[in-house]
Amino acid sequence: MDKLTSILVVASRTDADRMLLDKAVVLARGFGAQIFLFSCDAALAQSIQHTHSSDDAEKCRRVGLDEHLAYLSALRGAIHATDVQISVDAQCASPLYEAIIKKAQELRADLVMKSPSGSHPLRRIAFDANDWHLMRECSATLMLVRQKPWEVIPRFAAMVDVSEDRMARLAEIIIHTSEYFALGCHAELHVVYSESSADAHQRTERAAALRRITQAYRISATHVHVLSGDPEVTLPEFAAQQHYDALILGGLTHRRGIAPLVGTLTGKLVETLDADFILVKRAAPVQAEREASDGTSRVGSSVVWQALFGD
């Protein structure tokens, strides 16, 4: 991500909306971005499909949209952010995730922010089908926002993998986006990688690859953490101990064969940690001087990204 000028904030008409919009305002102020506050009534859209009278259906739709717009306007007024441009819009459409994706495309949103919608008897917060679809199908960078407030100086962590060459390229994309967010939010940025190989030579090579990337972005060595063990075990445990405010990592994908690389770990992290998640979906351009120095090309990076996540 190289710019953040438009933020689509998806309200759910729950208590979570206040924290969601508060964090959106922090980002909007940091980056000079505009907020589009959006609500979609998927349940109403489904119910009026079975209404025999088109006039009755339209009346119900209009009443429902008016209620949503009134709610959004009140939410905007309660924030007291006169220095941030916040517009409101509501729709009646189903399924919810498709309406969100379509709205993000219309606005050319750089970031979509949403609170988790699901429930689970053993978890305070979980993700429903719409959330998982967004993780996989939303082309914009997606931020899933919890109810945990950020520290005065937020602590962000980029979760990366450099176990293969193509994953190292993805790691640089994630770190690039993480640095961008951290600068805009005046946050402290950490980079975390877990090495599961027992081969000493491989461990040394991968640690060196990670060091080259983090040094290029001037990330302090004290903020780079190389763990040992299965990432699905070590990363959630370490992140929980560090109490990070937000984690930045690769998004999910439907592509067969790629899901074990990013989907399984991402799913494990978002379901177990009480932090915000920024799922990187777009390849960030690599600086020309870095490309010249290491022999890589922007085309090569783009090909790797498409292989991982599609267009």
NORLINBEL-V593135 format. One record per residue. RES is the residue in three letters. SS is DSSP state (hx for helix, st for strand, lp for the rest). D_LAST is the distance of its C-alpha to the last C-alpha in whole Angstrom. Layout:
RES/SS/D_LAST, RES/SS/D_LAST
This chain:
MET/lp/15, ASP/lp/18, LYS/lp/19, LEU/lp/20, THR/lp/22, SER/st/21, ILE/st/21, LEU/st/21, VAL/st/24, VAL/st/24, ALA/lp/28, SER/lp/29, ARG/lp/33, THR/lp/34, ASP/lp/35, ALA/hx/32, ASP/hx/31, ARG/hx/34, MET/hx/32, LEU/hx/29, LEU/hx/30, ASP/hx/32, LYS/hx/29, ALA/hx/27, VAL/hx/30, VAL/hx/30, LEU/hx/27, ALA/hx/27, ARG/hx/30, GLY/hx/29, PHE/hx/26, GLY/lp/28, ALA/lp/25, GLN/st/26, ILE/st/26, PHE/st/25, LEU/st/27, PHE/st/26, SER/st/27, CYS/st/26, ASP/lp/29, ALA/hx/27, ALA/hx/31, LEU/hx/33, ALA/hx/30, GLN/hx/31, SER/hx/34, ILE/hx/35, GLN/lp/33, HIS/lp/36, THR/lp/39, HIS/lp/41, SER/lp/42, SER/hx/39, ASP/hx/41, ASP/hx/41, ALA/hx/38, GLU/hx/37, LYS/hx/40, CYS/hx/38, ARG/hx/35, ARG/hx/37, VAL/hx/39, GLY/hx/36, LEU/hx/34, ASP/hx/37, GLU/hx/37, HIS/hx/34, LEU/hx/34, ALA/hx/37, TYR/hx/36, LEU/hx/33, SER/hx/36, ALA/hx/38, LEU/hx/35, ARG/hx/35, GLY/hx/38, ALA/hx/39, ILE/hx/37, HIS/lp/39, ALA/lp/36, THR/lp/37, ASP/lp/36, VAL/lp/32, GLN/lp/31, ILE/st/30, SER/st/29, VAL/st/30, ASP/st/28, ALA/st/28, GLN/st/27, CYS/lp/28, ALA/lp/25, SER/lp/24, PRO/lp/22, LEU/hx/22, TYR/hx/19, GLU/hx/17, ALA/hx/20, ILE/hx/19, ILE/hx/15, LYS/hx/16, LYS/hx/19, ALA/hx/16, GLN/hx/14, GLU/hx/18, LEU/hx/19, ARG/lp/16, ALA/lp/17, ASP/lp/16, LEU/st/17, VAL/st/18, MET/st/21, LYS/st/23, SER/st/26, PRO/lp/26, SER/lp/27, GLY/st/28, SER/st/32, HIS/st/33, PRO/lp/37, LEU/lp/36, ARG/st/34, ARG/st/34, ILE/st/31, ALA/st/28, PHE/lp/25, ASP/lp/25, ALA/hx/22, ASN/hx/21, ASP/hx/20, TRP/hx/18, HIS/hx/16, LEU/hx/15, MET/hx/15, ARG/hx/12, GLU/hx/11, CYS/lp/11, SER/lp/9, ALA/lp/12, THR/st/14, LEU/st/16, MET/st/20, LEU/st/22, VAL/st/25, ARG/lp/29, GLN/lp/32, LYS/lp/33, PRO/lp/34, TRP/lp/33, GLU/lp/36, VAL/lp/37, ILE/lp/35, PRO/lp/32, ARG/st/31, PHE/st/27, ALA/st/26, ALA/st/23, MET/st/22, VAL/lp/21, ASP/lp/21, VAL/lp/22, SER/lp/24, GLU/lp/21, ASP/hx/20, ARG/hx/16, MET/hx/17, ALA/hx/19, ARG/hx/16, LEU/hx/15, ALA/hx/18, GLU/hx/19, ILE/hx/15, ILE/hx/17, ILE/hx/20, HIS/hx/19, THR/hx/18, SER/hx/21, GLU/hx/24, TYR/hx/22, PHE/hx/23, ALA/hx/26, LEU/hx/28, GLY/hx/27, CYS/hx/29, HIS/lp/31, ALA/lp/30, GLU/st/31, LEU/st/28, HIS/st/29, VAL/st/26, VAL/st/27, TYR/st/26, SER/st/28, GLU/st/29, SER/lp/30, SER/lp/31, ALA/lp/35, ASP/lp/35, ALA/hx/36, HIS/hx/35, GLN/hx/31, ARG/hx/32, THR/hx/33, GLU/hx/31, ARG/hx/28, ALA/hx/30, ALA/hx/30, ALA/hx/27, LEU/hx/26, ARG/hx/29, ARG/hx/28, ILE/hx/25, THR/hx/27, GLN/hx/29, ALA/hx/27, TYR/lp/26, ARG/lp/30, ILE/lp/30, SER/lp/33, ALA/hx/34, THR/hx/36, HIS/hx/32, VAL/st/31, HIS/st/31, VAL/st/31, LEU/st/32, SER/st/33, GLY/lp/32, ASP/lp/30, PRO/hx/27, GLU/hx/27, VAL/hx/31, THR/hx/31, LEU/hx/28, PRO/hx/29, GLU/hx/33, PHE/hx/33, ALA/hx/30, ALA/hx/33, GLN/hx/36, GLN/hx/34, HIS/lp/34, TYR/lp/31, ASP/lp/30, ALA/st/26, LEU/st/24, ILE/st/20, LEU/st/18, GLY/st/15, GLY/lp/13, LEU/lp/13, THR/lp/11, HIS/lp/12, ARG/lp/11, ARG/lp/15, GLY/lp/16, ILE/lp/14, ALA/hx/16, PRO/hx/19, LEU/hx/18, VAL/hx/16, GLY/hx/17, THR/hx/21, LEU/hx/22, THR/hx/20, GLY/hx/21, LYS/hx/25, LEU/hx/25, VAL/hx/24, GLU/hx/26, THR/hx/29, LEU/lp/29, ASP/lp/30, ALA/lp/28, ASP/st/25, PHE/st/22, ILE/st/19, LEU/st/16, VAL/st/13, LYS/lp/10, ARG/lp/9, ALA/lp/10, ALA/lp/14, PRO/lp/15, VAL/lp/18, GLN/lp/21, ALA/hx/23, GLU/hx/26, ARG/hx/24, GLU/hx/22, ALA/hx/25, SER/hx/27, ASP/hx/25, GLY/lp/24, THR/lp/20, SER/lp/18, ARG/hx/15, VAL/hx/14, GLY/hx/14, SER/hx/13, SER/hx/9, VAL/hx/10, VAL/hx/11, TRP/hx/8, GLN/hx/5, ALA/hx/9, LEU/hx/9, PHE/hx/7, GLY/lp/4, ASP/lp/0
